[in-house]
């Protein structure tokens, strides 16, 4: 198994000098980690984070390229390691905090060896950037931070709890979810199926003119907005729920759902 845990940091002397010149409340420092591995088409890259961003962009060739940047003011960056490894034919990437020893599809799993420390002083966040080869599926998730996936060609599953999610369609299934934040989706190729969901925020989908979809739009406390002409064939217009076909004939299903926010369908 090809596995790397860790990263490269600035020298301790340089960090000490910086800390002596500027207070931790005034400066933010970074530490970079880089890793690359070959992956076959049809396999999956799984990125799970806790505090920080996840950005996935199109890569070249057949290698996944990962960059992780640690940022902190009071915390200890050495307490957070970067896990990047081949697991079977897939690849998994996540941060490992000092009291945890594993990561899975839902994030990290504690090993029960929690240390006595002030959680308020541990503000280390990790920002991941992943360059993804063509033909590879991706799952990208964090808890606190935004997630962006553009340039992927296959299945995309992007999620966060506190933050915005931005996605661009590939040929597979496209899913984007957040709890507190806005979901923005750009559909430029015809995916198999699409679902965009938020609780507190807007959900916005922009559709290329050559793509038709069977769309369902739902809000509880917000408005439905669309650039398309909608014909109500039976009953009355429901300002909180809309089911219709827009664009050219045929096409996949698209679902836009929010509780506290607007659901918007735009023409690209």
C-alpha positions as semicolon CSV with decimal commas, in nm:
position;residue;x (nm);y (nm);z (nm)
1;X;0,000;0,000;0,000
2;X;0,135;0,337;-0,098
3;X;0,075;0,564;0,202
4;X;0,213;0,893;0,321
5;X;0,127;1,053;0,654
6;X;0,266;1,392;0,736
7;X;0,391;1,690;0,546
8;X;0,667;1,947;0,528
9;X;0,673;2,245;0,764
10;X;0,881;2,557;0,788
11;X;1,171;2,521;1,025
12;X;1,097;2,553;1,395
13;X;1,347;2,837;1,415
14;X;1,165;3,032;1,145
15;X;0,833;2,975;1,318
16;X;0,977;3,086;1,652
17;X;1,120;3,401;1,495
18;X;0,787;3,480;1,330
19;X;0,603;3,422;1,656
20;X;0,842;3,658;1,830
21;X;0,786;3,937;1,581
22;X;0,410;3,910;1,541
23;X;0,153;3,786;1,785
24;X;-0,046;3,473;1,700
25;X;-0,358;3,683;1,690
26;X;-0,218;3,895;1,409
27;X;-0,064;3,644;1,172
28;X;-0,164;3,324;0,999
29;X;0,095;3,068;0,898
30;X;0,084;2,789;0,643
31;X;0,239;2,449;0,596
32;X;0,220;2,266;0,263
33;X;0,178;1,894;0,191
34;X;0,197;1,749;-0,161
35;X;0,121;1,397;-0,278
36;X;0,053;1,225;-0,611
37;X;-0,066;0,877;-0,707
38;X;-0,190;0,701;-1,018
39;X;-0,557;0,596;-1,032
40;X;-0,753;0,399;-1,291
41;X;-1,059;0,536;-1,468
42;X;-1,381;0,425;-1,302
43;X;-1,234;0,439;-0,951
44;X;-1,309;0,694;-0,675
45;X;-1,116;0,963;-0,492
46;X;-1,261;1,025;-0,144
47;X;-1,170;1,349;0,034
48;X;-1,307;1,412;0,385
49;X;-1,219;1,715;0,595
50;X;-1,329;1,872;0,926
51;X;-1,219;2,236;0,940
52;X;-1,117;2,382;0,607
53;X;-1,194;2,386;0,239
54;X;-1,205;2,113;-0,023
55;X;-1,140;2,219;-0,382
56;X;-1,142;1,968;-0,668
57;X;-1,038;2,068;-1,019
58;X;-0,961;1,891;-1,345
59;X;-0,615;1,739;-1,365
60;X;-0,414;1,590;-1,649
61;X;-0,283;1,242;-1,712
62;X;-0,375;0,953;-1,484
63;X;-0,248;1,079;-1,148
64;X;-0,435;1,237;-0,858
65;X;-0,243;1,538;-0,727
66;X;-0,311;1,654;-0,370
67;X;-0,205;1,974;-0,196
68;X;-0,292;2,041;0,169
69;X;-0,228;2,372;0,342
70;X;-0,250;2,402;0,720
71;X;-0,359;2,735;0,867
72;X;-0,363;2,833;1,233
73;X;-0,334;3,117;1,484
74;X;-0,315;2,947;1,825
75;X;-0,313;2,575;1,752
76;X;-0,028;2,332;1,695
77;X;0,000;2,228;1,327
78;X;0,207;1,925;1,427
79;X;-0,105;1,783;1,594
80;X;-0,267;1,738;1,252
81;X;-0,122;1,490;1,002
82;X;-0,236;1,443;0,644
83;X;-0,347;1,097;0,537
84;X;-0,323;1,017;0,166
85;X;-0,331;0,652;0,064
86;X;-0,443;0,400;-0,190
87;X;-0,715;0,179;-0,046
88;X;-0,772;-0,103;-0,289
89;X;-0,809;0,067;-0,626
90;X;-0,952;0,389;-0,475
91;X;-0,776;0,678;-0,302
92;X;-0,863;0,830;0,035
93;X;-0,750;1,168;0,172
94;X;-0,820;1,326;0,512
95;X;-0,663;1,506;0,811
96;X;-0,574;1,299;1,116
97;X;-0,590;1,485;1,447
98;X;-0,379;1,375;1,741
99;X;-0,663;1,187;1,909
100;X;-0,772;0,997;1,598
101;X;-0,614;0,721;1,395
102;X;-0,840;0,654;1,098
103;X;-1,076;0,809;0,846
104;X;-1,371;0,670;0,656
105;X;-1,650;0,785;0,424
106;X;-1,811;0,985;0,705
107;X;-1,490;1,156;0,812
108;X;-1,271;1,056;1,106
109;X;-1,315;0,781;1,362
110;X;-1,181;0,832;1,716
111;X;-0,950;0,570;1,864
112;X;-1,057;0,665;2,217
113;X;-0,722;0,814;2,318
114;X;-0,831;1,172;2,364
115;X;-0,570;1,396;2,525
116;X;-0,627;1,670;2,778
117;X;-0,612;1,989;2,578
118;X;-0,807;2,308;2,530
119;X;-1,017;2,262;2,217
120;X;-1,052;2,640;2,187
121;X;-0,676;2,668;2,138
122;X;-0,669;2,410;1,859
123;X;-0,776;2,617;1,559
124;X;-0,573;2,432;1,294
125;X;-0,762;2,404;0,968
126;X;-0,660;2,219;0,652
127;X;-0,739;2,336;0,299
128;X;-0,727;2,058;0,038
129;X;-0,682;2,106;-0,336
130;X;-0,717;1,795;-0,552
131;X;-0,645;1,768;-0,925
132;X;-0,861;1,487;-1,060
133;X;-0,796;1,281;-1,378
134;X;-1,071;1,224;-1,632
135;X;-1,293;0,923;-1,580
136;X;-1,261;0,921;-1,200
137;X;-1,547;0,957;-0,951
138;X;-1,513;1,193;-0,655
139;X;-1,660;1,229;-0,307
140;X;-1,564;1,561;-0,144
141;X;-1,682;1,658;0,205
142;X;-1,600;1,883;0,498
143;X;-1,776;1,998;0,814
144;X;-1,676;2,363;0,846
145;X;-1,584;2,518;0,515
146;X;-1,683;2,541;0,150
147;X;-1,658;2,261;-0,107
148;X;-1,600;2,319;-0,479
149;X;-1,587;2,052;-0,752
150;X;-1,532;2,160;-1,112
151;X;-1,392;1,974;-1,410
152;X;-1,484;1,625;-1,285
153;X;-1,624;1,400;-1,556
154;X;-1,798;1,124;-1,361
155;X;-2,006;1,089;-1,040
156;X;-1,976;1,383;-0,801
157;X;-2,088;1,386;-0,438
158;X;-2,006;1,716;-0,265
159;X;-2,118;1,802;0,089
160;X;-2,052;2,028;0,385
161;X;-2,234;2,127;0,703
162;X;-2,134;2,492;0,741
163;X;-2,039;2,645;0,408
164;X;-2,125;2,683;0,042
165;X;-2,106;2,406;-0,217
166;X;-2,019;2,477;-0,581
167;X;-2,034;2,200;-0,843
168;X;-2,014;2,158;-1,218
169;X;-2,173;1,864;-1,396
170;X;-1,997;1,562;-1,537
171;X;-2,153;1,259;-1,705
172;X;-2,248;1,074;-1,388
173;X;-2,470;1,145;-1,088
174;X;-2,432;1,492;-0,940
175;X;-2,516;1,556;-0,573
176;X;-2,446;1,870;-0,368
177;X;-2,559;1,919;-0,007
178;X;-2,510;2,167;0,276
179;X;-2,693;2,256;0,596
180;X;-2,600;2,624;0,635
181;X;-2,492;2,770;0,305
182;X;-2,575;2,811;-0,062
183;X;-2,557;2,540;-0,327
184;X;-2,454;2,658;-0,675
185;X;-2,459;2,412;-0,964
186;X;-2,359;2,467;-1,326
187;X;-2,489;2,203;-1,567
188;X;-2,291;2,212;-1,892
189;X;-2,292;1,840;-1,974
190;X;-2,583;1,602;-1,934
191;X;-2,540;1,408;-1,607
192;X;-2,731;1,095;-1,512
193;X;-2,920;1,258;-1,225
194;X;-2,894;1,571;-1,009
195;X;-2,991;1,659;-0,653
196;X;-2,907;1,989;-0,480
197;X;-3,010;2,044;-0,118
198;X;-2,965;2,301;0,158
199;X;-3,150;2,386;0,479
200;X;-3,047;2,746;0,546
201;X;-2,954;2,909;0,217
202;X;-3,035;2,931;-0,150
203;X;-3,003;2,653;-0,405
204;X;-2,918;2,779;-0,753
205;X;-2,881;2,574;-1,072
206;X;-2,765;2,716;-1,404
207;X;-2,857;2,506;-1,708
208;X;-2,696;2,508;-2,053
209;X;-2,942;2,579;-2,336
210;X;-2,893;2,240;-2,504
211;X;-2,989;2,038;-2,194
212;X;-3,341;1,951;-2,089
213;X;-3,438;1,830;-1,743
214;X;-3,736;1,710;-1,545
215;X;-3,708;1,953;-1,256
216;X;-3,859;1,956;-0,909
217;X;-3,811;2,272;-0,703
218;X;-3,915;2,301;-0,338
219;X;-3,886;2,563;-0,064
220;X;-4,059;2,611;0,271
221;X;-3,966;2,967;0,363
222;X;-3,853;3,126;0,039
223;X;-3,935;3,177;-0,328
224;X;-3,915;2,975;-0,648
225;X;-3,743;3,158;-0,932
226;X;-3,682;3,046;-1,289
227;X;-3,573;3,195;-1,621
228;X;-3,792;2,941;-1,803
229;X;-4,155;2,980;-1,906
230;X;-4,359;2,738;-1,697
231;X;-4,701;2,617;-1,810
232;X;-4,937;2,505;-1,534
233;X;-5,149;2,233;-1,694
234;X;-5,351;2,111;-1,397
235;X;-5,461;2,297;-1,089
236;X;-5,307;2,617;-0,956
237;X;-4,955;2,755;-0,931
238;X;-4,789;2,645;-0,607
239;X;-4,538;2,910;-0,494
240;X;-4,345;2,658;-0,283
241;X;-4,331;2,351;-0,508
242;X;-4,282;2,316;-0,882
243;X;-4,257;2,010;-1,103
244;X;-4,202;2,064;-1,475
245;X;-3,989;1,985;-1,778
246;X;-3,767;2,264;-1,907
247;X;-3,538;2,289;-2,207
248;X;-3,518;2,042;-2,498
249;X;-3,711;1,716;-2,483
250;X;-3,568;1,435;-2,275
251;X;-3,297;1,464;-2,015
252;X;-3,228;1,365;-1,655
253;X;-3,406;1,445;-1,330
254;X;-3,303;1,753;-1,131
255;X;-3,416;1,821;-0,775
256;X;-3,362;2,153;-0,594
257;X;-3,462;2,164;-0,227
258;X;-3,426;2,426;0,046
259;X;-3,606;2,505;0,370
260;X;-3,505;2,864;0,446
261;X;-3,406;3,016;0,114
262;X;-3,484;3,043;-0,254
263;X;-3,473;2,772;-0,519
264;X;-3,358;2,918;-0,850
265;X;-3,323;2,771;-1,200
266;X;-3,133;2,988;-1,447
267;X;-3,039;2,972;-1,813
268;X;-2,669;2,969;-1,885
